[in-house]
């Protein structure tokens, strides 16, 4: 696999067209639900655009292998924690487009890359965070541990697993997963968890207003609601 994700990989027509249909459908669904209503505050708008730029930098820093897929930090879980899944889907879509421009990549596989490294991690992160909110104790430690560390590591695992499954589908059978890919995937998951967890900790303590999914009444940081 040469390049970030599937940017430089020739893909079958059915996969390319199907990925674009699903990606456009997801973005249309988000826009219909008025996702930008969370960004009414000018500061939050700046945070959202700044996060997109920062995550784009992460996407263009790849771990290269001679015998396996190219992987990178995702930042999708951080977007979900800060802005909820709707803006996270839009943000990762913008990130995929910007990364394609920076890397001078072919635009046909952009939707496939977005589905694997954007939409899939956003979906996994959202599901795990919703489960945490419903079933786990309501305290600050739980929020940071699950939303920051655990969820982000699981999102990377889902993206790496999805990449392997996609390659198996393309070759029509089992593949040998390179040992280097397995080792660095574990390191990447740990790095993503540490990166997202530390940022979540800092933002939660110093700038809780930046986290639109954060309810201070739930986590008892002050005497009233943030908004």
ROMIBA-180738 format. One record per residue (C-alpha): residue in one letter; chain; residue number from 1; x, y, z. Coordinates in nm, 2 decimals, m for minus. Layout:
// ROMIBA-180738
<rec r="A" c="A" k="NUM" X="X" Y="Y" Z="Z"/>
...
This chain:
// ROMIBA-180738
<rec r="X" c="A" k="1" X="0.00" Y="0.00" Z="0.00"/>
<rec r="X" c="A" k="2" X="0.17" Y="0.31" Z="m0.11"/>
<rec r="X" c="A" k="3" X="0.07" Y="0.65" Z="0.04"/>
<rec r="X" c="A" k="4" X="m0.18" Y="0.74" Z="0.31"/>
<rec r="X" c="A" k="5" X="m0.46" Y="0.49" Z="0.34"/>
<rec r="X" c="A" k="6" X="m0.58" Y="0.41" Z="m0.01"/>
<rec r="X" c="A" k="7" X="m0.49" Y="0.75" Z="m0.17"/>
<rec r="X" c="A" k="8" X="m0.25" Y="0.60" Z="m0.41"/>
<rec r="X" c="A" k="9" X="m0.40" Y="0.25" Z="m0.45"/>
<rec r="X" c="A" k="10" X="m0.60" Y="0.16" Z="m0.77"/>
<rec r="X" c="A" k="11" X="m0.94" Y="0.05" Z="m0.64"/>
<rec r="X" c="A" k="12" X="m1.22" Y="m0.14" Z="m0.82"/>
<rec r="X" c="A" k="13" X="m1.50" Y="0.08" Z="m0.97"/>
<rec r="X" c="A" k="14" X="m1.76" Y="m0.08" Z="m0.74"/>
<rec r="X" c="A" k="15" X="m1.56" Y="0.02" Z="m0.43"/>
<rec r="X" c="A" k="16" X="m1.49" Y="0.37" Z="m0.55"/>
<rec r="X" c="A" k="17" X="m1.85" Y="0.45" Z="m0.65"/>
<rec r="X" c="A" k="18" X="m1.99" Y="0.28" Z="m0.34"/>
<rec r="X" c="A" k="19" X="m1.76" Y="0.47" Z="m0.11"/>
<rec r="X" c="A" k="20" X="m1.85" Y="0.80" Z="m0.27"/>
<rec r="X" c="A" k="21" X="m2.23" Y="0.73" Z="m0.25"/>
<rec r="X" c="A" k="22" X="m2.20" Y="0.64" Z="0.12"/>
<rec r="X" c="A" k="23" X="m1.97" Y="0.93" Z="0.20"/>
<rec r="X" c="A" k="24" X="m2.20" Y="1.18" Z="0.03"/>
<rec r="X" c="A" k="25" X="m2.50" Y="1.03" Z="0.20"/>
<rec r="X" c="A" k="26" X="m2.34" Y="1.06" Z="0.54"/>
<rec r="X" c="A" k="27" X="m2.25" Y="1.43" Z="0.48"/>
<rec r="X" c="A" k="28" X="m2.60" Y="1.51" Z="0.35"/>
<rec r="X" c="A" k="29" X="m2.76" Y="1.34" Z="0.65"/>
<rec r="X" c="A" k="30" X="m2.54" Y="1.55" Z="0.88"/>
<rec r="X" c="A" k="31" X="m2.62" Y="1.87" Z="0.70"/>
<rec r="X" c="A" k="32" X="m2.99" Y="1.80" Z="0.71"/>
<rec r="X" c="A" k="33" X="m2.97" Y="1.77" Z="1.09"/>
<rec r="X" c="A" k="34" X="m2.82" Y="2.12" Z="1.12"/>
<rec r="X" c="A" k="35" X="m2.48" Y="2.01" Z="1.26"/>
<rec r="X" c="A" k="36" X="m2.34" Y="2.36" Z="1.25"/>
<rec r="X" c="A" k="37" X="m2.59" Y="2.47" Z="1.52"/>
<rec r="X" c="A" k="38" X="m2.32" Y="2.37" Z="1.77"/>
<rec r="X" c="A" k="39" X="m2.09" Y="2.63" Z="1.63"/>
<rec r="X" c="A" k="40" X="m2.29" Y="2.94" Z="1.70"/>
<rec r="X" c="A" k="41" X="m2.01" Y="3.07" Z="1.93"/>
<rec r="X" c="A" k="42" X="m1.72" Y="3.23" Z="1.74"/>
<rec r="X" c="A" k="43" X="m1.47" Y="3.07" Z="1.97"/>
<rec r="X" c="A" k="44" X="m1.60" Y="2.72" Z="1.90"/>
<rec r="X" c="A" k="45" X="m1.59" Y="2.79" Z="1.53"/>
<rec r="X" c="A" k="46" X="m1.22" Y="2.87" Z="1.56"/>
<rec r="X" c="A" k="47" X="m1.16" Y="2.56" Z="1.77"/>
<rec r="X" c="A" k="48" X="m1.34" Y="2.34" Z="1.51"/>
<rec r="X" c="A" k="49" X="m1.14" Y="2.48" Z="1.21"/>
<rec r="X" c="A" k="50" X="m0.81" Y="2.47" Z="1.42"/>
<rec r="X" c="A" k="51" X="m0.88" Y="2.10" Z="1.50"/>
<rec r="X" c="A" k="52" X="m0.93" Y="2.02" Z="1.14"/>
<rec r="X" c="A" k="53" X="m0.60" Y="2.17" Z="1.05"/>
<rec r="X" c="A" k="54" X="m0.42" Y="1.99" Z="1.33"/>
<rec r="X" c="A" k="55" X="m0.58" Y="1.66" Z="1.24"/>
<rec r="X" c="A" k="56" X="m0.48" Y="1.71" Z="0.88"/>
<rec r="X" c="A" k="57" X="m0.12" Y="1.74" Z="0.99"/>
<rec r="X" c="A" k="58" X="m0.16" Y="1.41" Z="1.18"/>
<rec r="X" c="A" k="59" X="m0.31" Y="1.24" Z="0.87"/>
<rec r="X" c="A" k="60" X="m0.01" Y="1.35" Z="0.65"/>
<rec r="X" c="A" k="61" X="0.24" Y="1.20" Z="0.89"/>
<rec r="X" c="A" k="62" X="0.24" Y="0.83" Z="0.79"/>
<rec r="X" c="A" k="63" X="0.41" Y="0.52" Z="0.92"/>
<rec r="X" c="A" k="64" X="0.56" Y="0.36" Z="0.61"/>
<rec r="X" c="A" k="65" X="0.60" Y="m0.01" Z="0.55"/>
<rec r="X" c="A" k="66" X="0.74" Y="m0.20" Z="0.25"/>
<rec r="X" c="A" k="67" X="0.50" Y="m0.49" Z="0.31"/>
<rec r="X" c="A" k="68" X="0.18" Y="m0.35" Z="0.46"/>
<rec r="X" c="A" k="69" X="m0.07" Y="m0.07" Z="0.47"/>
<rec r="X" c="A" k="70" X="0.02" Y="0.29" Z="0.56"/>
<rec r="X" c="A" k="71" X="m0.13" Y="0.40" Z="0.89"/>
<rec r="X" c="A" k="72" X="m0.13" Y="0.73" Z="1.09"/>
<rec r="X" c="A" k="73" X="m0.28" Y="0.90" Z="1.39"/>
<rec r="X" c="A" k="74" X="m0.65" Y="0.97" Z="1.34"/>
<rec r="X" c="A" k="75" X="m0.78" Y="1.24" Z="1.57"/>
<rec r="X" c="A" k="76" X="m1.14" Y="1.13" Z="1.51"/>
<rec r="X" c="A" k="77" X="m1.21" Y="1.05" Z="1.87"/>
<rec r="X" c="A" k="78" X="m1.10" Y="1.40" Z="1.98"/>
<rec r="X" c="A" k="79" X="m1.34" Y="1.55" Z="1.72"/>
<rec r="X" c="A" k="80" X="m1.63" Y="1.34" Z="1.86"/>
<rec r="X" c="A" k="81" X="m1.55" Y="1.44" Z="2.22"/>
<rec r="X" c="A" k="82" X="m1.53" Y="1.81" Z="2.13"/>
<rec r="X" c="A" k="83" X="m1.81" Y="1.85" Z="1.88"/>
<rec r="X" c="A" k="84" X="m2.02" Y="1.53" Z="1.87"/>
<rec r="X" c="A" k="85" X="m2.05" Y="1.28" Z="1.58"/>
<rec r="X" c="A" k="86" X="m2.21" Y="1.51" Z="1.33"/>
<rec r="X" c="A" k="87" X="m1.94" Y="1.78" Z="1.32"/>
<rec r="X" c="A" k="88" X="m1.68" Y="1.50" Z="1.36"/>
<rec r="X" c="A" k="89" X="m1.80" Y="1.34" Z="1.04"/>
<rec r="X" c="A" k="90" X="m1.78" Y="1.68" Z="0.86"/>
<rec r="X" c="A" k="91" X="m1.44" Y="1.75" Z="1.02"/>
<rec r="X" c="A" k="92" X="m1.29" Y="1.42" Z="0.91"/>
<rec r="X" c="A" k="93" X="m1.43" Y="1.47" Z="0.56"/>
<rec r="X" c="A" k="94" X="m1.26" Y="1.81" Z="0.54"/>
<rec r="X" c="A" k="95" X="m0.94" Y="1.65" Z="0.67"/>
<rec r="X" c="A" k="96" X="m0.95" Y="1.38" Z="0.41"/>
<rec r="X" c="A" k="97" X="m0.99" Y="1.64" Z="0.14"/>
<rec r="X" c="A" k="98" X="m0.71" Y="1.86" Z="0.27"/>
<rec r="X" c="A" k="99" X="m0.48" Y="1.57" Z="0.31"/>
<rec r="X" c="A" k="100" X="m0.54" Y="1.47" Z="m0.05"/>
<rec r="X" c="A" k="101" X="m0.45" Y="1.82" Z="m0.16"/>
<rec r="X" c="A" k="102" X="m0.14" Y="1.83" Z="0.06"/>
<rec r="X" c="A" k="103" X="m0.02" Y="1.49" Z="m0.06"/>
<rec r="X" c="A" k="104" X="m0.12" Y="1.56" Z="m0.42"/>
<rec r="X" c="A" k="105" X="m0.32" Y="1.24" Z="m0.43"/>
<rec r="X" c="A" k="106" X="m0.58" Y="1.09" Z="m0.67"/>
<rec r="X" c="A" k="107" X="m0.93" Y="1.21" Z="m0.57"/>
<rec r="X" c="A" k="108" X="m1.10" Y="0.88" Z="m0.66"/>
<rec r="X" c="A" k="109" X="m1.00" Y="0.69" Z="m0.35"/>
<rec r="X" c="A" k="110" X="m1.06" Y="0.98" Z="m0.11"/>
<rec r="X" c="A" k="111" X="m1.40" Y="0.86" Z="m0.02"/>
<rec r="X" c="A" k="112" X="m1.27" Y="0.51" Z="0.07"/>
<rec r="X" c="A" k="113" X="m1.00" Y="0.67" Z="0.28"/>
<rec r="X" c="A" k="114" X="m1.26" Y="0.89" Z="0.45"/>
<rec r="X" c="A" k="115" X="m1.48" Y="0.59" Z="0.53"/>
<rec r="X" c="A" k="116" X="m1.20" Y="0.39" Z="0.68"/>
<rec r="X" c="A" k="117" X="m1.01" Y="0.66" Z="0.87"/>
<rec r="X" c="A" k="118" X="m1.28" Y="0.91" Z="0.93"/>
<rec r="X" c="A" k="119" X="m1.64" Y="0.77" Z="0.94"/>
<rec r="X" c="A" k="120" X="m1.55" Y="0.43" Z="1.09"/>
<rec r="X" c="A" k="121" X="m1.35" Y="0.57" Z="1.39"/>
<rec r="X" c="A" k="122" X="m1.62" Y="0.84" Z="1.44"/>
<rec r="X" c="A" k="123" X="m1.89" Y="0.57" Z="1.46"/>
<rec r="X" c="A" k="124" X="m1.69" Y="0.35" Z="1.70"/>
<rec r="X" c="A" k="125" X="m1.60" Y="0.65" Z="1.92"/>
<rec r="X" c="A" k="126" X="m1.96" Y="0.77" Z="1.93"/>
<rec r="X" c="A" k="127" X="m2.09" Y="0.42" Z="2.02"/>
<rec r="X" c="A" k="128" X="m1.84" Y="0.37" Z="2.30"/>
<rec r="X" c="A" k="129" X="m1.89" Y="0.71" Z="2.44"/>
<rec r="X" c="A" k="130" X="m2.27" Y="0.67" Z="2.44"/>
<rec r="X" c="A" k="131" X="m2.23" Y="0.33" Z="2.62"/>
<rec r="X" c="A" k="132" X="m2.00" Y="0.50" Z="2.87"/>
<rec r="X" c="A" k="133" X="m2.25" Y="0.78" Z="2.94"/>
<rec r="X" c="A" k="134" X="m2.53" Y="0.53" Z="2.99"/>
<rec r="X" c="A" k="135" X="m2.36" Y="0.26" Z="3.20"/>
<rec r="X" c="A" k="136" X="m2.05" Y="0.39" Z="3.38"/>
<rec r="X" c="A" k="137" X="m2.03" Y="0.61" Z="3.69"/>
<rec r="X" c="A" k="138" X="m2.08" Y="0.98" Z="3.62"/>
<rec r="X" c="A" k="139" X="m1.75" Y="1.15" Z="3.73"/>
<rec r="X" c="A" k="140" X="m1.47" Y="1.34" Z="3.57"/>
<rec r="X" c="A" k="141" X="m1.22" Y="1.05" Z="3.59"/>
<rec r="X" c="A" k="142" X="m1.46" Y="0.83" Z="3.39"/>
<rec r="X" c="A" k="143" X="m1.51" Y="1.10" Z="3.13"/>
<rec r="X" c="A" k="144" X="m1.14" Y="1.15" Z="3.07"/>
<rec r="X" c="A" k="145" X="m1.05" Y="0.78" Z="3.08"/>
<rec r="X" c="A" k="146" X="m1.32" Y="0.66" Z="2.85"/>
<rec r="X" c="A" k="147" X="m1.37" Y="0.95" Z="2.61"/>
<rec r="X" c="A" k="148" X="m1.00" Y="1.03" Z="2.60"/>
<rec r="X" c="A" k="149" X="m0.79" Y="0.71" Z="2.63"/>
<rec r="X" c="A" k="150" X="m1.01" Y="0.40" Z="2.58"/>
<rec r="X" c="A" k="151" X="m1.23" Y="0.52" Z="2.30"/>
<rec r="X" c="A" k="152" X="m0.94" Y="0.66" Z="2.09"/>
<rec r="X" c="A" k="153" X="m0.74" Y="0.34" Z="2.12"/>
<rec r="X" c="A" k="154" X="m1.05" Y="0.14" Z="2.01"/>
<rec r="X" c="A" k="155" X="m1.10" Y="0.37" Z="1.72"/>
<rec r="X" c="A" k="156" X="m0.75" Y="0.31" Z="1.59"/>
<rec r="X" c="A" k="157" X="m0.80" Y="m0.07" Z="1.63"/>
<rec r="X" c="A" k="158" X="m1.12" Y="m0.05" Z="1.43"/>
<rec r="X" c="A" k="159" X="m0.95" Y="0.15" Z="1.15"/>
<rec r="X" c="A" k="160" X="m0.66" Y="m0.09" Z="1.14"/>
<rec r="X" c="A" k="161" X="m0.89" Y="m0.39" Z="1.14"/>
<rec r="X" c="A" k="162" X="m1.11" Y="m0.23" Z="0.87"/>
<rec r="X" c="A" k="163" X="m0.80" Y="m0.17" Z="0.65"/>
<rec r="X" c="A" k="164" X="m0.70" Y="m0.54" Z="0.68"/>
<rec r="X" c="A" k="165" X="m1.06" Y="m0.65" Z="0.59"/>
<rec r="X" c="A" k="166" X="m1.06" Y="m0.41" Z="0.30"/>
<rec r="X" c="A" k="167" X="m0.74" Y="m0.56" Z="0.16"/>
<rec r="X" c="A" k="168" X="m0.88" Y="m0.91" Z="0.21"/>
<rec r="X" c="A" k="169" X="m1.19" Y="m0.81" Z="0.01"/>
<rec r="X" c="A" k="170" X="m0.97" Y="m0.66" Z="m0.27"/>
<rec r="X" c="A" k="171" X="m0.76" Y="m0.98" Z="m0.30"/>
<rec r="X" c="A" k="172" X="m1.06" Y="m1.21" Z="m0.25"/>
<rec r="X" c="A" k="173" X="m0.92" Y="m1.41" Z="0.03"/>
<rec r="X" c="A" k="174" X="m0.70" Y="m1.42" Z="0.34"/>
<rec r="X" c="A" k="175" X="m0.38" Y="m1.22" Z="0.35"/>
<rec r="X" c="A" k="176" X="m0.06" Y="m1.24" Z="0.56"/>
<rec r="X" c="A" k="177" X="m0.06" Y="m0.94" Z="0.80"/>
<rec r="X" c="A" k="178" X="0.29" Y="m0.81" Z="0.81"/>
<rec r="X" c="A" k="179" X="0.45" Y="m0.83" Z="1.16"/>
<rec r="X" c="A" k="180" X="0.57" Y="m0.47" Z="1.13"/>
<rec r="X" c="A" k="181" X="0.21" Y="m0.36" Z="1.07"/>
<rec r="X" c="A" k="182" X="0.09" Y="m0.55" Z="1.38"/>
<rec r="X" c="A" k="183" X="0.36" Y="m0.41" Z="1.61"/>
<rec r="X" c="A" k="184" X="0.33" Y="m0.05" Z="1.49"/>
<rec r="X" c="A" k="185" X="m0.06" Y="m0.07" Z="1.50"/>
<rec r="X" c="A" k="186" X="m0.03" Y="m0.14" Z="1.87"/>
<rec r="X" c="A" k="187" X="0.21" Y="0.15" Z="1.92"/>
<rec r="X" c="A" k="188" X="m0.01" Y="0.37" Z="1.71"/>
<rec r="X" c="A" k="189" X="m0.31" Y="0.28" Z="1.93"/>
<rec r="X" c="A" k="190" X="m0.12" Y="0.36" Z="2.24"/>
<rec r="X" c="A" k="191" X="0.00" Y="0.69" Z="2.09"/>
<rec r="X" c="A" k="192" X="m0.35" Y="0.79" Z="1.98"/>
<rec r="X" c="A" k="193" X="m0.48" Y="0.71" Z="2.33"/>
<rec r="X" c="A" k="194" X="m0.21" Y="0.91" Z="2.50"/>
<rec r="X" c="A" k="195" X="m0.24" Y="1.20" Z="2.25"/>
<rec r="X" c="A" k="196" X="m0.62" Y="1.22" Z="2.28"/>
<rec r="X" c="A" k="197" X="m0.63" Y="1.14" Z="2.65"/>
<rec r="X" c="A" k="198" X="m0.39" Y="1.41" Z="2.74"/>
<rec r="X" c="A" k="199" X="m0.56" Y="1.67" Z="2.53"/>
<rec r="X" c="A" k="200" X="m0.90" Y="1.57" Z="2.67"/>
<rec r="X" c="A" k="201" X="m0.77" Y="1.60" Z="3.02"/>
<rec r="X" c="A" k="202" X="m0.62" Y="1.95" Z="2.96"/>
<rec r="X" c="A" k="203" X="m0.92" Y="2.08" Z="2.77"/>
<rec r="X" c="A" k="204" X="m1.17" Y="1.94" Z="3.02"/>
<rec r="X" c="A" k="205" X="m0.99" Y="2.12" Z="3.31"/>
<rec r="X" c="A" k="206" X="m0.89" Y="2.44" Z="3.15"/>
<rec r="X" c="A" k="207" X="m1.14" Y="2.50" Z="2.86"/>
<rec r="X" c="A" k="208" X="m1.45" Y="2.29" Z="2.93"/>
<rec r="X" c="A" k="209" X="m1.65" Y="2.52" Z="2.71"/>
<rec r="X" c="A" k="210" X="m1.47" Y="2.39" Z="2.41"/>
<rec r="X" c="A" k="211" X="m1.62" Y="2.04" Z="2.47"/>
<rec r="X" c="A" k="212" X="m1.98" Y="2.07" Z="2.34"/>
<rec r="X" c="A" k="213" X="m2.06" Y="1.71" Z="2.44"/>
<rec r="X" c="A" k="214" X="m1.96" Y="1.79" Z="2.80"/>
<rec r="X" c="A" k="215" X="m2.23" Y="1.85" Z="3.06"/>
<rec r="X" c="A" k="216" X="m2.09" Y="2.00" Z="3.38"/>
<rec r="X" c="A" k="217" X="m2.41" Y="1.91" Z="3.56"/>
<rec r="X" c="A" k="218" X="m2.34" Y="1.55" Z="3.49"/>
<rec r="X" c="A" k="219" X="m1.97" Y="1.56" Z="3.60"/>
<rec r="X" c="A" k="220" X="m2.02" Y="1.81" Z="3.88"/>
<rec r="X" c="A" k="221" X="m1.75" Y="2.06" Z="3.79"/>
<rec r="X" c="A" k="222" X="m1.95" Y="2.37" Z="3.89"/>
<rec r="X" c="A" k="223" X="m2.29" Y="2.47" Z="4.03"/>
<rec r="X" c="A" k="224" X="m2.48" Y="2.50" Z="3.70"/>
<rec r="X" c="A" k="225" X="m2.49" Y="2.41" Z="3.34"/>
<rec r="X" c="A" k="226" X="m2.22" Y="2.54" Z="3.11"/>
<rec r="X" c="A" k="227" X="m2.47" Y="2.66" Z="2.85"/>
